[in-house]
Amino acid sequence: MSAKVLESSVFISSMGEDGILRTTVKPFSEITISHARENTEFVLKLKNKETVPILVDLRNIKSISKEARAHFSMKGRKGAVNSMALIIKSPVSKVIGNFFILLDTPLVPTRLFTKESDAVLWLKAFLMK
């Protein structure tokens, strides 16, 4: 993880030395549209290329609003990411992840993972050289 870390009330985000941006949702967070917009600003500040892969750790999320899901799908806005790997753990996060992928289909390749190492391996295929 890089030395530059941006933190809000619900997210911790950083750019990894491997070129993959990482965002972790803090425990029991209820993500709203204002949180989603704030994290998008974090991504824009942290990325070092045109677009980057992002790994989002949802294992501790409590809920996410419909508006926040739509925002993260990148519809109607220019995205800063070219792929998303969502790490899930609980049945609640699996439901949230599936809702996100099925109801608000992201405009970039997106997959659910239970292991960070598998997610990183998949995201490496999207690193821009």
N, C-alpha and C positions, 0 to 999 in steps of 0.2 A: 504494500500500500504506500502511496506517496505521502510526503509530509503535509501536503495541502488537503485538509479535511474541512468540509462545510457541514454544519450541523444546525438543524431546526428542531422544533418541538417534537417532530415525528420521524425525521430522516437523518441519517448520517451518510454523506456521499464523499467519494474520493476517486481520483484517477490512479489506477494501478500502474506500476512500472511495466506491466505487460501490455498496456494500451487498452485495457478493458476498464470502463468506468463502473464503479460499484456503488450501489445504494442499499442501505439496510434500513428497514422499517423498525422503529423502536417498539418495544413490547406494549401491547394493548392499544396501539394507535388506531384512531378512527380518522381516516384520510378524507379530507374535504377538497373541494376545488381550489381553495386558496393554498392548501398544502401542496397540491399537485403543481400549481403554477410556481410556487416557491422552489420546489425541487427542480423544475425545468430551468429556472434561472441558475441553480447550482450546476446543472449539467452544462449549460452554456459557458459558465465560468471555468469549469474544470477541463473540458475537452481540449485536446491539443491538435485536433485534425478537423476536417470538414464534418465527418460523421464518425461515430465510434460505436462499438458494441457496448451494451450495458447489462450488468448482472444485478437483478433486484432480489434481495432477500426478503421474502414475505412471511417467513416462518413465524414471526411474532405479531402479525397484523390482526387487528380486531375486526375492522370493517373499512370499506371504501365506498364513497358516494358514487352514484351513477355519473354525475358530472366529472368527477375525478377520473373514473374509468375512461370516459369518452376523451378527456384531455390526454391521458397517457396513450391512447390509441393513435394519436397524432393526426387525426382527421381534421382538416381545415387549418392546419398550421405546418410550417416547415419544421421538420424534425432535426434533432442533433444526433440521433442514434440511427444505426443501420440494422440493428438486431437486438432482441431482448431475450434474456434467459431469466425465468422467474423460478426462484427456489422456494419450494413449499414444504410444509411438514405436517400440518394438522388437517383434519377434514374441512375446517372452516377456510383455511388458506387454499385448499384444493378447489373448493366451491368458488372462492373469489377468483382464483386463477382461471378456472374454466369459464366463469362468467365473462371475465375480461377478454379471453380469447374468442369465445363464441358469440357473445352479444355485442362487444365493441371490438371487432376484429382489428388488430393493429395493422398499420400499413407497412410494417417491417416484419421479417421472419421472427416468430415468437414461439418459445417452447417452455414447458414446465419441467422442472427437475427436482429431485430430492437430494442429490449430491452436488455440492459446489464444484467438485473436480470435473464431473460430467458436463456441467454447464459451461465451465471455462473452456474445456476442450471444444465444445460445439461453437462457442463464440469466437474462438481463434480463427475459424474459417472466414470470419467477417472483418478481420483486421485489414485496414487499408494500408498498403505498403507504399 
